[in-house]
Amino acid sequence: MSHGYPKTTRITDLKIYPIKSCRGFSIKSSTLTRKGLKHDRCCMFIDAKKVFITIRDKPEMTLIKTAVDIDADDKPVLKITFPAVVKDHSEKPKPDYENATTISVPLESDETWLEEHATLINAEIWKYETDAYAFTTPEIADVVTKYFTSWDPDSKVQLVIKGPTPRQCRGNGDPSVLGRKEFVNFPDVLPIQVANEKSLKELNGRLSQTGAHEITIERFRPNIIVESDNLEPWEEDEWKTLRINPPRSMLGSLSMMIGVGNESIDVDVAARCARCHVPNVDPDTAVPDKKEPWGTLYAYRRVDDGVKYKPCFGMLCCPRNEGTIEVGMEVEIREVMQAAGGKGEHRYVKGF
């Protein structure tokens, strides 16, 4: 199937999720590093056994809001908002943001601060260990404890931020598959996920036909969302390499001529994103739907021979270099898979 490659599209939204499985937010611009968008999935929650937890385990995590701000010393801080939990005898717990508690966590701390406020531990993600700083000061730890025990009195949860030891990509990002070593913070496997807005619209059309509610792209937690008139639904299955180009302004051209910034960023499209039931959780209520959208996706989006029991949405990618990325930038689809239907060389390799 041909889509007239090479072709270009544009970035319509950028999203980061500073804490794994918690609410993210849109940004106009960021730095795309080899490990992903700056501050994306730099933190996560762990249980008493130091094993990571996600919406799969605790849907109420999706109610925790995040934001990145700058402090008085011009350094980035993570603002985390925990809603109050309202309970009564007839209904499930509900979030109350009018009585929420917000804490601040520095994102670029020196060793002295970390020694006073955190403990370096080994945390576990998908059976692999990685180092992390667990925040131990009461102003952080007590708020975390209060929130999670409001939902489950037996919860023992800590907030951690990635430690200094690089965490190597696995699965389709393993050197034996990708051809080079890449590293990541706390995403499941690979640094970034790219999503095609046309694919979401096509899925929502099917959901509407069944009487189900339409959903937003937030359900799938992508980082880079693209859309243009020349894109078709699901054609991203065929993508192999992308180039994110800087604005084609005179200033941008001059910057490139004199070698100052504004360089293109090349990205390897490494794998389809195989989906569990996380997209079924309503991000506004934390209530999982018993069927959708996973049921509809399962019916027609089991398209990867490497993971036949899961439907796919979005593409997992590894940047080759780093640079500034902005909404509105052109994304050039430079290489695609050759086999008809897009299955080609893309074959999901389990990374955990």
N, C-alpha and C positions, 0 to 999 in steps of 0.2 A: 504494500500500500504506500503510495507516494503522497507527500504533503508539500512538494515543491521546495525541498531543501537545497541549499541552505536558506534560512529565513531568519527574520528578527521578530522579537516581541518586546514587551516592556514590563518593568517592575511596577505593579500597582499597589503593593503593600509590603512592608517589612515587619516582622514580629519577632520579639524575643521573649523568652520565658526564663527569668533569672533563677527560679526555683523549679526543679524538675516536678512536673505534674500540677503545678499551681498556675493561677491565671497569668497570662502574659499580656503584652500590650503592643500597639503599633508604634513604629518610629519612622521618621522621615529619612534619616540617614544614620549610618553606623560605620564601624570598621569591620570588614570581613577578614578574619584571620584564618590561618590554616586550621584552627580548632573550632571555627564557627564564628557567628556574629558575636561581637564583644559583649560580655556579661551573660550570654545565653547559657542556661543550664549550668551556671557556675556553683550553684548551691543545690542541696537536696535534703530531704528528711530521711532519717534512719530509725529503725526500731531498736528494742532492747538488745537484740543480737547483732546490732550494727549492720543490718541488711537494709538496703534502700527500700522505700515504700513509694507507691504511686497511687493514682486514681483506681488502679485495679484492686488495690487493697483497701483504700480509704477514699471513697468518692468525695468526701467533704473537703479534700485538698483543693478541689477546683474552685472553692469559694474564697480561698486566700488570694488577695490581690497584691500585686507587686508594682513597684515603680523604681526608677533609678534617678537619683537627684545628685546635686553637687553640694558638698559641705562648705564651711567657712574657709577651709584650707584648699579649696578648689579640687577636692578629691571625690570620686564617686561613692555614693552610699546607696544601699538597697533599702527601700522603704517597704515594709511588709505589713499589710493590714489584715488582721484577724477579726472577722465579724463576731459579735456576740451571738450565742446560740439560744434561740427561743424554743422552749418545749411546753407542750401541754398534754393532756391525757388523750386527746382525740386525733392529734396530727403528728406527723413526723417533725423532727427538729427543723427550724428555719433560720436562715442567717439574718442578723440584724446589724446593718452597717451604720445606723445612726449611733449605736453604742459600741462601735468597733474599737479595737486597740491597735495602734500602729507603733512598730519598733523600727529602729534604724540599725543597719549592719554595714560597716565599711567594706568596700569591695577591693581596696588596695591597701592592705595593712602591712606594717613592718613587723619583723619578728618579735620585737619587744611588746607591741600591742597584743599580738597573737599569744605570746607566752602568758600574758596576764588575763586574757579573756577566753582562751580556747585551749583545747588539748589535741595534739596530733595523734590520730588513730588510723587504723586500717578499716575501711568500710567495704561492703560487698555489693557489687552490681552484677546480677546474672552469673553468680558463682565465681566471679573474678574479684580479687581484692585491689583496692586503690587507696592511696592515702588521702586524708581529709582532716580539716580542723573542725572539731566539734565545739560549738559555742557553749560555754559553761557559766557565764555570768548570769545572775538572777534576772536582770532586766531583759535578757533574751530568753534564757531557758525557761523561766517561770511562765512567760506568756505562751510559749510553745506548749508547755505542759497543760496549761489551763484550757487552751483551745481543743486539743485532741482529747483530753479527758471529758470535755463537755459532750463529746459524741460517744466515747467509749471510756468508762472509768478505769479500765485496765491498760490503757495506752501508755506506753513509755517511749516517747519520741524525742529526738534531738535534731537540731538544725546543724548542717555541716557545710563548709565551703571547700572547694578542691584544694588539696595540698600541693606541694612543689614537685612531686614525682610525676612525670608525664604518663598519661593513660593511653596505651596504644590502641588504635582502631583494630577491630577484628571483623570477622565475616567478610563481606565484600570489600572492606577496607584493610584487610590483612595484607602485608607485603607480598605474600605468595599469590594474591589475587590482583591487587591494585598495582603492584610493581614498585612500591616505595613505602616507607614508613610514614604514617600520619597519626596524629594524636588528638584527643578529644577530652572535654570536661566530663559532664554527667549525662549526655544523651545516651540512649540505649546502645547505639552502635557507631553512627557516623556523624560528622560535624553539622551538616545542614540538610534541611528538607525543602525541596522546591515543589510548589503546587500550581496546577493550571486551573484558573478560575472557571474555564469552560467545562472542565470535568465535574466540578461541584454543581454547576447549573444543570448539567445533564443528569446527575444523580438526583438533584432536587426535583427534576421533572418526573422521575420514576417514583420518588417518595410521594409526590402529590397525587399521582395516579392511584396509589394504594390507599390514599386517605391519611397518610402519615404527615407530620409536620416537616416543613423544610428546615434545613439546618444551616449554620454558618461555618465558614472555613476554620473557625477556632476549634471545632471538634477534632480536627486532624492535626493541629499544632504545628503547621509549617512555619518556616522562617522567611522564605521568599515566595511571593505570590505573583504570577505573571498572567497577563491577558492582552489579547489584541484580536482584531477582526480576522486575522489570517490563521489563528489557532483553532484547532478542532478538539473536541473532547477526547481525552485519553491518548492523544498523539505523543505525550511525554513518555509513554512506554518505549518509544523508539530512540529517545535522545541518548547521546553518548558523551559529547563534550559541549560545553557552553562557554561563551565569552561575554562577560559583563563589561560593556564599553562606557567610558566616561562621557559626559555631555559633549556634543560636537560644537562647542562654542569656540570663538576666536581665542578666548582666554585658555580654554582647555587645550586647544591645539598648540598655543604658545608654550604652555606648561610642558607638554610632551616634547616639543622641540628642544627645550632647554633642560629636559630631564628632571623636572620637578613635579612629582606626583602625577595624578590623573592617568595612571596606567590602567590598561585593561586587566581584568581578573579572569583567569581561565579556571574552569571548574569541570571535574570529571563526574559524570552521572554514573554512580557506581551500582545502584540497585533500586528496585522498586521497594516501597515501604509496605511490608506485609502488616495487616491490621488485626489487632485483638479487639476486645469489646469496649475499649476506652471511648471511642467516638459515640457510644450509646449514652454516655453520661451527659446530662444537661448541665452546661457550665454555670447556669444561673441558679439552679436548685440543688445540684449534686445528686439528683435522682436518676438512676440508670433506667433507660427504656428496655423492656424485656426483649425487643426485637430489632428496632431500627436505630441507625441506618445499616448496622452490620448485616442484617438479614437480606436486605436488598443487594448490598454489595456482594455478599456471598453467592447470590444467584447468578451473577454475571461477571464478577471481577476476580475470579480465581484464574489469573492469566500467567502465572509464573511457574514454570516446571520445577523450580527449586523449593516451592512452598505451596503445594497444591491445596492444602487444607485452610488457607487464609486468603481473603480478598486483599487487593492492593489499592492504595490511593496515595499519590505523591511519589516523588523520587528522592532517594538519599544520595548525597553528593559530597565530594571532597575537593575543596579549593586547592589549586596548585600554587597560588601566590596570594598576596594580601593587598588590601587597599580600601579606599573609601567606596561605600555603596549607598545609593540613594534611590528613593522612589522616583520613577520616571526614567531611570537609566535603561538603555537598550540592552537586551539580552540576545546575543547572536547564537543561534543553534548551528554549530559548526559541523558536527558529525552525528550521524544516526546509525542505528543498527541496520543491517542489510536484509535480514530475513523478513518475509511478508508477515504482516500482523504485529510486528514489533517484538516478537519473542526473542529471536536472534541470539545474541551473545549475552543478554541480560538473564542471569540465572541467580536467584537468591541463594546466598551462602549464609547459613546460620551463624550468628556472631555471639551466641550465648547458649 
